[in-house]
Amino acid sequence: MEEGRRRSLVDYFENLEDPRIERSKRHSLLDIITIAICAVICGADTWVYVEMFGKSKEEWFRTFLDLPNGIPSHDTFGEVFSRLDPERFQECFMEWSQGVAELLPGEVVAIDGKTARRSHDTRAGKGALHLVSAWASANTLTLGQVKTEEKSNEITAIPRLLELLELNGCIVTIDAMGGQKEIAQSILEQGADYVLAVKQNQGRLHEDLRDLFEEAEATGFEGVPHDYATTLNKGHGRLERRECWAISDPDCLDYLSTGKEWPGLRSVVKVVGRREAETGVTVQPRYFISSLDVNNQEHKARKRRFVLLSSDYVPCFEKRKCHHG
């Protein structure tokens, strides 16, 4: 690769071993991989659709691919990918996706666990596939993922996923499954900050957060320095309002009986979502702990990206108001 030139998709896969014997190669491995990735990004979910996509965009692909024998057939795509080393392919793919993320603005990485749809086979005794993924929210891009045998193993999968990522300068958000002190420490050691969800099954920590915010709300946050933000979304027959309060005051943090056990803890957050629809009104409070200091001027740029990501809630600190009691 020429010095100073940005790496292309092809560059990231050039060292991936081709499993085919030389005399059977009618298509370049890099051509096959590039077409398949582009097709999947555009929504193709079968090899037939990958082939159709390739043929519909053949003129464009020829501007940067060799294509000595045209677009491969769907059988060729399927056979080649079935023989590739899956771990090595994932390494190349993750390196590419992280390289793309580096070229685009955005520092927020959301760690989330999901069960792949239709991945189980009861007759064959095959359980569902559980994946823990890292998602670059600003780029809408998956940076990496690891699989687990059971959903309960997500906590052990998160550290493995974190080791695969370059997180320096990022804000890592994790739902309640990642509410572990060791995970928080691992994030900090990589030069990143964390925003971790806290749920009722975390006992005393959840109770302390609930009591702290209830007492502050009872006095209108009088004498409690805090940040506040609200968002309002309309659409699909419903109205959603989200309010967010963040506190970094040391005296308030001392209220948490287990606060000092969390490495780098600098702020606590409450998000209240109110959803109005034809079926009725639902109100749900959620609590978070974070290593971000919402009163630190050095974090000004990062506070704008203080993201509270979960299955139901979106960023609350994009438009920020500061209150000091």
SULRA-V842268 format. One record per run of one state. SS is the DSSP state (h for helix, s for strand, l for the rest). FROM is the first residue (numbers start at 1). TO is the last residue. If there is no record, write none. Layout:
((SS,FROM,TO) (SS,FROM,TO))
This chain:
((l,1,8) (h,9,13) (l,14,21) (h,22,24) (l,25,28) (h,29,41) (l,42,46) (h,47,56) (l,57,57) (h,58,61) (l,62,73) (h,74,83) (l,84,85) (h,86,102) (l,103,107) (s,108,115) (l,116,120) (s,121,121) (l,122,125) (s,126,126) (l,127,129) (s,130,136) (l,137,140) (s,141,148) (l,149,150) (h,151,164) (l,165,170) (s,171,174) (l,175,175) (h,176,178) (l,179,180) (h,181,189) (l,190,192) (s,193,198) (l,199,199) (h,200,202) (l,203,203) (h,204,218) (l,219,225) (s,226,235) (l,236,237) (s,238,247) (l,248,249) (h,250,253) (l,254,258) (h,259,261) (l,262,266) (s,267,277) (l,278,279) (s,280,290) (l,291,296) (h,297,303) (l,304,320) (s,321,323) (l,324,325))
